Amino acid sequence: MPIDQDSFHLQGYARLSRAIEPVLIDSLCAAIDAIQSRVPRMSEAERARLVFEKDLPAHRRDDVQAQAVGDAIFILGEPCAFDPMFDALLDHPAIRDAARTLLASDALTVHFMNVTIKHPRFGRSIGWHRDFPNDYICPASSGFVRLMLCLDGMEEAMGATRFLPGSHRLSDAEALREKSEGTPPRPSDDEGMALECTAGDLVAIHPKVLHGGGINRSDRMRRNVVLQIGLASEPLVTTEREGVTGRLLS
Ligand SMILES: O=C(O)CCC(=O)C(=O)O
């Protein structure tokens, strides 16, 4: 089943149900658990690829204090550098086909990969934002897509990703101007719609759609692998690079 292009272009996002097989999802979850438990023994170089919940403002996790969240990882950057299991996603037909369909090209490169983790009971909320432009790894135009693989599934109480449907309909110039002139007032956190998913679902995020999501107030883990994939013809204009950056999606 192909990804729903109409929904992507109309709403700014689309979901492909059960795109990735459970056995791979289980292996990725086990790999993340092993990385999390290895944190106390990690080198500085490995820790530098992680963003820890305790280092971020407490107001986005209901003021749960840093001492109470331990070494919980919020962003696991460059997961392929920790476990080659993540490489399997770059070769997975469901990922390749979704990106080719949505970007209408066979000549695509990987920009980056991470795992965004909302731990049970305090995993932080993410404010409304667009992915284009971003300061991390970004081309000059919005010729890219983020594909988000839900490892645990997402319910609203778990801090499911929220979308403001149709908010991607602005020009690249307007999105760039908005960023340079300061963010205009955003909707309140509970506006838009929470996209509930099953483990293994793949969500395509338009680079200009407003999205975010609430705190994980449930007792379940909420982990998503996020992959940014772009047109090979669009050079990157930011300076950061990952090991996977520039890899052709074959
Ligand atoms: O994990 C999520 O809910 C969304 C991740 C996200 O907002 C992003 O990659 O831009």
The ligand as an SDF file (V2000), in Angstrom:
LIG
                    3D

 10  9  0  0  0  0  0  0  0  0999 V2000
    8.4280   12.8220   17.9300 O   0  0  0  0  0  0  0  0  0  0  0  0
    7.6140   13.6890   17.6440 C   0  0  0  0  0  0  0  0  0  0  0  0
    6.5100   13.7840   18.1720 O   0  0  0  0  0  0  0  0  0  0  0  0
    7.8800   14.7170   16.5930 C   0  0  0  0  0  0  0  0  0  0  0  0
    9.2860   14.9430   16.2390 C   0  0  0  0  0  0  0  0  0  0  0  0
    9.3950   16.3130   15.6150 C   0  0  0  0  0  0  0  0  0  0  0  0
    8.6870   17.1940   15.9670 O   0  0  0  0  0  0  0  0  0  0  0  0
   10.3540   16.5870   14.5590 C   0  0  0  0  0  0  0  0  0  0  0  0
   11.1830   15.7300   14.2060 O   0  0  0  0  0  0  0  0  0  0  0  0
   10.3060   17.7030   14.0320 O   0  0  0  0  0  0  0  0  0  0  0  0
  1  2  2  0
  2  3  1  0
  2  4  1  0
  4  5  1  0
  5  6  1  0
  6  7  2  0
  6  8  1  0
  8  9  2  0
  8 10  1  0
M  END
$$$$
